[in-house]
Amino acid sequence: MGGNLLQRTRCPYFRDVGYTACNKRVPGSGCAALTGDNQWHAVLGTSDNCIAVHPSDLAVALVALDAELEVRSASDRRTLRLIDLHRLPGDTPHIEAALEPGEVIAAIQVPSGPAARRSHYLKVRTRASFEFALVSVAVALDMDGPRVATARIALGGVGTKPWSTPEVEAALKGVTPGSPEVRNAAALAAQGAQGRGHNDFKIELMQRAIVRAVEIAGARA
């Protein structure tokens, strides 16, 4: 599971060494995805140095569940929130994780709570299996009758790291799943989003995916 969380991007410009411009592979070489075929790439957390999307499904689900990591080295151990494990690309996209040299992920801890009992993971992809997400949404809800008491929502396929959505979560409080207010809350996920041409569709798609995932999770007994 630690390997899944730390897997590297599926960006073809990173994977194919025939492309010389990849700041993640060769710092300072440029980013071919900025003006190339970027339909798979990120719209959140990007920089002018890298728009590669983080590919893990597991990380997105665990971020929504407020997971923590036990990180160990030969001489020490510490606890790290999963949302803090992955770094934004900024000027150093080749530095991907907040691990020190010699550290490994030793354990994953998921706290118990009412939201974890009513959850859903929605993955939108171009084929039914063996495919990475165009957009994914992990939703965990604590309900007060028909209304949302607490929501935890994380996004995948759209960010340079597993993406948390505190603004959406706050806006969903007191809302009934299936109501128009869910769409209003989902729209907040697009704040700061930047498409690069081929991936512009992800900005609308992730909002619709949030609405659908909230409806499904909210309907569960």
Secondary structure, DSSP 4 states (H G I P E B T S, - for coil): -HHHHTPPP--HHHH-TT---BTTTSTTS-BGGGTS--TTS-SBS-BTTB-PPP--HHHHHHHHTT-EEEEE-SS-EEEEEGGGTBPP-TT-TT--B-PPTT-EEEEEE----GGGGSEEEEEE-SSSSS---SEEEEEEEEEETTEEEEEEEEEESSBSS-EE-HHHHHHHTTPPTTSHHHHHHHHGGGTT----STTTHHHHHHHHHHHHHHHHHHT--
